Amino acid sequence: RKEPAAYFRYAFMNAGYTDFGAFEYLSASQCYDAIQLHIASTVVLTHGLYQHMVTRGHKNRSKTKGSIVFTSSSTSALPSPYLGVYGACKAFITAFARDLSVEAALTDIGVHSLQVGVIDGTEFYSHIPTLRSQQLLALFAVDAKEVAKALCQVAAGSTGQCSTDLGIFMLACRWIT
């Protein structure tokens, strides 16, 4: 078997989309698709990247073999009506990152999750009807450039922790829960 030429030092697992609506009105297919994207494909991709990082790191004799960073959401920590499947998927991602980080510490691979609230400058919520709560959340939105910067800082290990909350809204979520 031929060795891959590239070595991945950082992997950013950043899949995200949602179907907004009451659970009773979502089709089973919509729910299944969300679980496939957010959970199944993320685990499968992470598995392959993680094995590659462990194997290549041993051959390179590098002390730090890299980082895997998952983008999670404030919905992983708070009740999220009309976003229930999305929130549950992001809660899985946060837990998966936390659990894998313990195993990965033995291989010098960092595993992190970044919990983010509303991100300004994206179209993520563009298909969702405007609600008063969205107007309030928009006041606490984090700029997309700040998210990118935080992802890089987390990957580089400068936070020194598995889960990092980004923005005042996410910090308030932790305080409330």
Sequence and secondary structure as in RCSB ss.txt:
>XXXX:A:sequence
RKEPAAYFRYAFMNAGYTDFGAFEYLSASQCYDAIQLHIASTVVLTHGLYQHMVTRGHKNRSKTKGSIVFTSSST
SALPSPYLGVYGACKAFITAFARDLSVEAALTDIGVHSLQVGVIDGTEFYSHIPTLRSQQLLALFAVDAKEVAKA
LCQVAAGSTGQCSTDLGIFMLACRWIT
>XXXX:A:secstr
    S   SEEEE       S GGGS HHHHHHHHIIIIIIHHHHHHHHHHHHHHHHHHHT S  EEEEEEEEGG
GTS  TT HHHHHHHHHHHHHHHHHHHHHGGGTEEEEEEEE  EET  TTTTS   HHHHHHHTT EEHHHHHHH
HHHHHTT S SSEEEESHHHHHHHHH 
